[in-house]
Amino acid sequence: MSIATLNPIKINGLDLTLEMVEEVARCRRKVALDEAAAQRVEASRRQVEELLEEGRVVYGVTTGIGKFCDQVISPKSVTILQRNIIRSHAAGVGEPLPEDQVRAAMLLRANSLSRGNSGIRRETLETLLNMLNKEIHPVIPSKGSLGASGDLAPLAHMALAMMGEGEAFCKGERMEAARALKMAGIAPVELEAKEGLALINGTQIMAGMGALLVLDGERLAKSCDVVSVLTLEALRGIPDAFREEIHAIRPHPGQVQVAANVRSLLQGSTYVTAPGEKRVQDAYSLRCIPQVHGATRDALAHARRVLEIEINSVTDNPLLFRETGEVHSGGNFHGQPLALVFDYLSCALAELASISERRIERLLNPALSGLPAFLSSKGGLNSGFMLSHYTAAALVSENKTMAGPASVDSIPTSANQEDHVSMGANGVRKALVILENSCRVLGIEYLCAAQGVDLAGIDATLGRGSQVAYRVLRSRITKMTEDRILHKDMDAAYGLLMEGEPLKSLEAEGIIL
């Protein structure tokens, strides 16, 4: 049974997981509103209507927004205000976000609204879920969010499509949103008081992107362990550095886990050597695999904890509290908790590429590897993997330029009303580029490690895990005996890692990382 055909996930704003986000974003699992959550939403809406009847002055309901918060809006104009908010805030630029990121954001916005603190109508929330389930994906430009007052511009593009304005993708075709909604049998929303602000005042664009970033980062970290072990064997490395007692006396969780992974993957290997057999100890890029890979795992674990809180949080403003009948303005829309994490992850993921590039150099340099130069058995006439290292070096260098923090750069906006912003959306976009670059570098190491094993020229057995990884690569990419178009092999290796093929095969063999 495919994930798409499973029972719908029932959202209530409380217990969504990162894995559920991926099931909806990438596997098209359906989503439904939990009935208890629906009752909370309806109660919250009644509260908004009571506020209107009482003539209360409430930010974004009967006032303008941002610097216009002191401008009172007449009761007959509150619906016009909400429509104008969406139209004026749909000011993003750049290429549209990928489909999986849009779907993640739609899910998270709906999940936040289902807590019943936002005052949205149930039918408006159901429209968002219907669009998600019927695969009507708003065209959301990738740039324009400051990450404070939430992701205003990109979420406005989402809401614009709900109104039947702007554009959307339907069955892979980009079209006017009105046409897409009509094809899906969904009526456009006519926003009422508070609803426009409720739809756009939140962190769900960067949180959705961040949720997928963490999941992909976790898979990349596991793949790094696998590929580095294959490199270790090609270079006849020394396994003593991974002994359990070494890591028990510096027990960072990630370090301990990576060392255990290496021992498991190496089990039964006769490629490895003893201290003094070929060298007394290995270079850091081999010996310190647990310390470097493990630190990235710990960063990912921290990011997971932050994202798990965020995807089950209410992040708009103002907030309604049904129990007391009160409405309060706050700053839950500020993206700083996420922005700092994305900067941390940028550094952590860049380090996986950095150490991988150093292992590539060791594989290609005959003075360091004992293998044919550039892993070509016919060097001179053939260049082998020489230029793959150039590409890896370029990507690692690009990562360095992108790993600088976005979160420390705040530019005041809205006439200094919004005078400190997180830039979290910029941070997560950079982190996603670093993730892709790092995966491509690892793909190059994967190619080189397998070629190194082929050229080692010894009668030996790979470890129980590395031999699985070797078979997966060789099922798609043959040994290089003479020069060929290298980027095709590099793309294929990258594809294997992005698809998680080595990890799936290892799990099928009972080797869990």
Residue pairs with C-beta under 8 A, 6 or more apart in sequence:
2 27
3 23
3 27
3 28
3 29
4 27
4 28
4 29
4 30
6 23
6 29
8 29
8 30
8 31
8 32
8 133
9 16
9 20
9 23
9 24
9 29
9 30
9 31
9 32
10 31
10 32
10 33
10 34
11 31
11 32
11 33
11 34
11 37
11 107
11 110
11 111
11 114
12 34
12 36
12 37
12 111
12 114
12 115
13 37
13 111
13 112
13 113
13 114
13 115
13 116
13 312
13 314
14 115
14 312
15 312
16 107
16 108
16 111
16 311
16 312
17 308
18 211
18 214
18 215
18 304
18 307
18 308
18 311
19 215
20 29
21 104
21 107
21 108
21 208
21 211
21 212
21 215
21 311
22 104
22 211
22 212
22 215
23 29
24 30
24 31
24 103
24 104
24 107
24 132
25 100
25 101
25 103
25 104
25 107
25 208
25 211
25 212
26 100
26 103
26 212
28 103
28 135
30 133
31 107
31 110
31 129
31 132
31 133
32 129
33 41
33 110
33 114
33 122
33 125
33 126
33 129
34 114
37 114
37 115
37 116
38 114
38 122
39 116
40 114
40 115
40 116
40 322
41 113
41 114
41 116
41 120
41 121
41 122
41 125
42 122
43 116
43 322
44 116
44 117
44 118
44 119
44 120
44 320
44 322
45 119
45 120
45 121
45 122
47 119
47 320
47 322
47 325
47 327
48 61
48 119
48 193
48 194
48 320
49 193
50 325
51 58
51 61
51 62
51 327
52 61
52 62
52 75
52 78
52 193
55 62
55 75
56 62
56 327
57 63
57 72
58 194
58 318
58 327
59 65
59 69
59 317
59 318
59 329
60 69
60 85
60 194
60 197
60 201
60 317
60 318
61 78
61 119
61 193
61 194
61 197
61 318
62 72
62 73
62 75
62 78
62 193
63 69
63 70
63 71
63 72
63 73
64 70
64 71
64 73
64 81
65 85
65 197
66 149
66 414
66 415
66 417
66 418
67 414
67 415
67 417
69 417
73 81
78 192
78 193
79 190
79 191
79 192
79 193
81 193
81 196
82 191
82 192
82 193
82 194
82 195
82 196
82 197
83 163
83 191
83 196
84 196
85 156
85 196
85 197
85 200
86 156
86 159
86 160
86 163
86 165
86 191
86 196
86 199
86 200
87 160
87 165
89 152
89 153
89 156
89 200
90 153
90 156
90 157
90 159
90 160
90 166
91 144
91 153
91 156
92 140
92 141
92 142
92 143
92 144
92 145
92 153
92 154
92 156
92 157
93 141
93 143
93 144
94 141
94 142
94 143
94 144
95 141
95 142
96 102
96 139
96 140
96 141
96 142
96 169
97 105
97 140
97 141
97 142
97 154
97 205
97 209
99 137
99 169
100 212
101 205
101 208
101 209
101 212
102 137
102 138
102 140
102 158
102 208
103 132
103 137
103 208
104 208
104 209
104 211
104 212
105 140
105 151
105 154
105 155
105 158
105 204
105 205
105 207
105 208
105 209
106 128
106 131
106 132
106 137
106 138
106 158
106 208
107 132
107 208
108 202
108 204
108 207
108 208
108 211
108 311
109 128
109 155
109 158
109 199
109 202
109 204
110 125
110 128
110 129
110 132
111 311
111 312
112 118
112 202
112 204
112 313
112 314
112 315
112 316
113 120
113 125
113 128
113 198
113 199
114 125
115 314
116 320
116 322
117 314
117 316
117 319
117 320
117 321
118 194
118 198
118 314
118 316
118 319
118 320
119 193
119 194
119 195
119 198
119 320
120 194
120 195
120 198
120 199
121 192
121 195
123 189
124 162
124 189
124 191
124 195
124 199
127 162
127 186
127 187
127 189
128 162
128 199
130 184
130 186
131 137
131 138
131 161
131 162
131 168
131 181
131 184
131 186
134 184
134 185
134 186
135 170
135 171
136 161
136 168
136 169
136 170
136 177
136 180
136 181
136 184
136 186
137 168
137 169
137 170
138 157
138 158
138 160
138 161
138 162
138 166
138 167
138 168
138 169
138 177
139 157
139 161
139 166
139 167
139 168
139 169
139 174
140 154
140 157
140 158
140 205
141 153
141 154
141 157
142 154
142 429
143 429
144 153
144 154
145 151
145 152
145 153
145 154
145 205
145 206
145 424
145 425
145 426
146 152
146 411
146 413
146 418
146 421
146 422
146 423
146 425
147 203
147 206
147 334
147 335
147 338
147 339
147 421
147 422
147 423
147 424
147 425
147 426
147 427
148 333
148 334
148 335
148 336
148 418
148 420
148 421
148 422
149 201
149 317
149 333
149 334
149 414
149 418
149 421
150 200
150 201
150 202
150 203
150 204
150 315
150 316
150 333
150 335
151 200
151 202
151 203
151 204
151 205
151 206
151 335
151 425
152 200
152 201
154 205
154 425
155 199
155 200
155 201
155 202
155 204
155 205
156 199
156 200
157 166
158 199
158 200
159 191
159 196
159 199
159 200
160 166
160 177
161 167
161 168
161 177
161 180
161 181
162 188
162 189
162 199
163 177
163 188
163 189
163 190
163 191
164 177
164 178
164 181
164 188
164 189
165 177
165 178
165 188
166 176
166 177
167 174
167 175
167 176
167 177
168 174
168 175
168 176
168 177
168 180
168 181
169 175
169 180
170 179
170 180
170 183
170 184
171 183
178 188
181 187
181 188
189 195
191 199
197 316
197 317
198 316
201 315
201 316
201 317
201 333
202 315
202 316
202 333
203 310
203 315
203 333
203 335
203 338
203 424
204 315
205 425
206 335
206 338
206 339
206 342
206 424
206 425
206 427
206 428
207 307
207 310
207 311
207 338
209 425
209 428
209 429
209 432
210 303
210 307
210 310
210 338
210 341
210 342
210 428
210 431
211 307
211 311
213 303
213 342
213 345
213 428
213 431
213 432
213 435
214 300
214 303
214 304
214 307
214 345
216 435
217 296
217 300
217 303
217 345
217 348
217 349
217 435
218 297
218 300
218 304
219 500
219 503
220 349
220 352
220 435
220 438
220 439
220 442
220 497
221 293
221 296
221 297
221 300
221 352
222 261
222 503
222 513
223 439
223 442
223 497
223 500
223 502
223 503
224 293
224 296
224 352
224 356
224 442
225 258
225 261
225 262
225 265
225 289
225 293
225 513
226 265
226 465
226 466
226 469
226 502
226 503
226 506
226 513
227 356
227 442
227 445
227 446
227 449
227 469
227 502
228 262
228 286
228 289
228 293
228 356
228 359
228 445
229 262
229 265
229 266
229 463
229 465
229 466
229 469
230 446
230 449
230 450
230 453
230 462
230 466
230 469
230 470
231 237
231 286
231 359
231 362
231 363
231 445
231 448
231 449
231 452
232 239
232 262
232 266
232 272
232 282
232 286
232 289
233 266
233 269
233 271
233 272
233 449
233 453
233 462
233 463
233 466
234 271
234 363
234 369
234 371
234 448
234 449
234 450
234 451
234 452
234 453
234 456
235 282
235 286
235 362
235 363
235 369
235 370
235 371
235 452
236 271
236 272
236 273
236 278
236 370
236 456
237 272
237 273
237 282
237 286
238 272
238 273
238 274
238 275
238 277
238 279
238 281
238 282
238 286
238 287
239 262
239 263
239 266
239 269
239 272
240 274
240 275
241 281
241 282
241 286
241 287
241 288
241 289
241 290
242 259
242 262
242 263
242 266
242 289
242 290
243 259
243 263
244 259
244 260
244 263
246 259
247 255
247 256
247 259
247 290
248 256
252 294
252 295
252 298
253 294
253 297
253 298
253 301
254 293
254 294
254 295
254 296
254 297
254 298
254 301
255 290
255 291
255 294
255 295
255 298
256 290
256 294
257 294
257 297
258 289
258 290
258 293
258 294
258 297
259 290
259 294
261 513
262 289
262 290
264 464
264 465
264 511
264 513
265 463
265 464
265 465
265 466
265 469
265 511
266 272
266 463
266 465
266 466
267 463
267 464
267 465
268 461
268 463
268 464
269 460
269 461
269 462
269 463
269 466
270 460
270 461
271 453
271 456
271 458
271 460
271 461
271 462
271 463
275 281
278 370
281 287
283 358
283 362
283 368
284 358
285 355
285 358
285 359
285 362
286 359
286 362
288 355
289 355
292 351
292 352
292 355
293 352
293 355
295 348
295 351
296 348
296 349
296 351
296 352
299 344
299 345
299 347
299 348
300 345
300 348
302 341
302 344
303 341
303 344
303 345
306 337
306 338
306 341
307 338
307 341
309 337
310 337
310 338
313 332
314 332
315 332
315 333
316 332
316 333
317 329
317 330
317 331
317 332
317 333
318 327
318 328
318 329
318 330
319 327
319 328
319 329
319 330
319 332
320 326
320 327
321 327
321 328
334 420
334 421
334 422
335 421
335 422
335 423
335 424
335 425
336 407
336 422
336 424
338 422
338 424
338 427
338 428
339 406
339 407
339 422
339 423
339 424
339 427
340 407
342 406
342 407
342 424
342 427
342 428
342 430
342 431
343 405
343 406
343 407
343 427
343 431
345 431
346 402
346 403
346 405
346 427
346 430
346 431
346 434
347 403
349 399
349 431
349 434
349 435
349 438
350 396
350 399
350 400
350 402
350 403
350 434
350 438
352 438
352 441
352 442
353 392
353 395
353 396
353 399
353 434
353 437
353 438
353 441
353 442
354 396
354 399
356 392
356 438
356 441
356 442
356 444
356 445
357 389
357 392
357 393
357 396
357 441
357 445
359 445
359 449
360 388
360 389
360 392
360 441
360 444
360 445
360 448
361 368
361 389
362 368
362 369
363 369
363 371
363 375
363 385
363 445
363 448
363 449
363 451
363 452
364 373
364 374
364 375
364 384
364 385
364 386
364 389
364 448
365 373
366 372
366 373
369 452
371 452
371 455
371 456
372 379
372 384
372 455
373 379
373 384
374 383
374 384
374 385
374 386
375 384
375 385
375 448
375 451
375 452
375 455
375 480
376 382
376 383
376 384
376 385
376 480
376 483
377 455
377 481
378 481
378 482
381 482
382 482
382 483
383 483
384 480
384 483
385 444
385 447
385 448
385 451
385 480
385 486
387 486
388 444
388 447
388 448
388 486
388 490
389 444
391 440
391 444
391 490
392 440
392 441
392 444
392 445
395 437
395 438
395 440
395 441
396 437
396 441
398 433
398 437
399 434
399 437
399 438
402 430
402 433
402 434
403 430
403 434
405 427
406 423
406 424
406 426
406 427
406 430
407 422
407 423
407 424
407 427
409 423
410 420
410 421
410 422
410 423
411 421
412 418
412 419
412 420
412 421
413 419
413 421
439 494
439 497
439 498
440 490
440 494
442 497
443 490
443 493
443 494
443 496
443 497
444 490
444 493
446 469
446 473
446 493
446 496
446 497
447 473
447 477
447 489
447 490
447 493
450 470
450 473
450 474
450 477
450 479
451 479
451 480
453 462
453 470
454 479
461 467
462 470
464 509
464 511
465 506
465 509
465 511
468 502
468 505
468 506
468 509
468 511
469 502
469 505
469 506
471 505
472 496
472 501
472 502
472 505
473 493
473 496
473 502
476 492
476 496
477 489
477 492
477 493
480 489
496 502
503 513
506 512
506 513
